[in-house]
Amino acid sequence: MTSFHRFKGSSGTWYQFAMASIGVRWASGIGVYIFARIKPDGNYDILYVGRSSDLANRPSPSHEKFEAAKRLGMTHVGAAICATERLSDAAERDLIAKFSPPLNQQLVSPIR
């Protein structure tokens, strides 16, 4: 079952994600995806934020951070469609700046 959840980035911009259990295949499209674990209050801890030119291929069990996210308790994968790769890059950086996900050590610079 897919539900929707909004996350507020560091810039104040809100991003709506379709959230689904691990293993869901996403439709093709440019976007941002997250690996997350659900908290007792129904909100999510974001473990990893990434972007892709094709969401159908990127947030999958073959992803290099997938097993690490599972070890951290990942329960859900989320995806948000973006109109362009530039917007997906900005959204990825905005969310990383806000949430400092433990598996996003490579992108700690501020939003450009």
LINKA-V497922 format. One record per residue. SS is DSSP state (hx for helix, st for strand, lp for the rest). PSI is psi in whole degrees, 0 to 359 (999 if undefined). Layout:
ss=SS psi=PSI
ss=SS psi=PSI
This chain:
ss=lp psi=137
ss=lp psi=136
ss=st psi=175
ss=st psi=142
ss=st psi=140
ss=st psi=138
ss=st psi=135
ss=st psi=124
ss=lp psi=175
ss=lp psi=329
ss=lp psi=348
ss=lp psi=354
ss=lp psi=138
ss=st psi=141
ss=st psi=128
ss=st psi=125
ss=st psi=139
ss=st psi=125
ss=st psi=132
ss=st psi=160
ss=st psi=159
ss=lp psi=138
ss=lp psi=351
ss=lp psi=140
ss=lp psi=129
ss=lp psi=156
ss=lp psi=159
ss=lp psi=146
ss=lp psi=158
ss=lp psi=139
ss=st psi=187
ss=st psi=144
ss=st psi=157
ss=st psi=149
ss=st psi=129
ss=st psi=163
ss=st psi=140
ss=st psi=140
ss=lp psi=163
ss=lp psi=332
ss=lp psi=2
ss=lp psi=352
ss=lp psi=179
ss=st psi=145
ss=st psi=125
ss=st psi=123
ss=st psi=331
ss=st psi=141
ss=st psi=133
ss=st psi=171
ss=st psi=158
ss=st psi=148
ss=lp psi=351
ss=lp psi=96
ss=lp psi=341
ss=lp psi=337
ss=lp psi=332
ss=lp psi=304
ss=lp psi=79
ss=lp psi=171
ss=lp psi=342
ss=lp psi=357
ss=lp psi=140
ss=lp psi=340
ss=lp psi=359
ss=hx psi=309
ss=hx psi=321
ss=hx psi=320
ss=hx psi=320
ss=hx psi=319
ss=hx psi=331
ss=lp psi=4
ss=lp psi=20
ss=lp psi=131
ss=lp psi=339
ss=st psi=155
ss=st psi=137
ss=st psi=153
ss=st psi=141
ss=st psi=125
ss=st psi=140
ss=lp psi=149
ss=lp psi=328
ss=lp psi=164
ss=hx psi=327
ss=hx psi=318
ss=hx psi=323
ss=hx psi=323
ss=hx psi=315
ss=hx psi=317
ss=hx psi=318
ss=hx psi=310
ss=hx psi=321
ss=hx psi=315
ss=hx psi=323
ss=hx psi=319
ss=hx psi=324
ss=hx psi=313
ss=hx psi=345
ss=lp psi=58
ss=lp psi=140
ss=lp psi=337
ss=lp psi=10
ss=lp psi=54
ss=lp psi=337
ss=lp psi=339
ss=lp psi=83
ss=lp psi=5
ss=lp psi=155
ss=lp psi=167
ss=lp psi=138
ss=lp psi=999
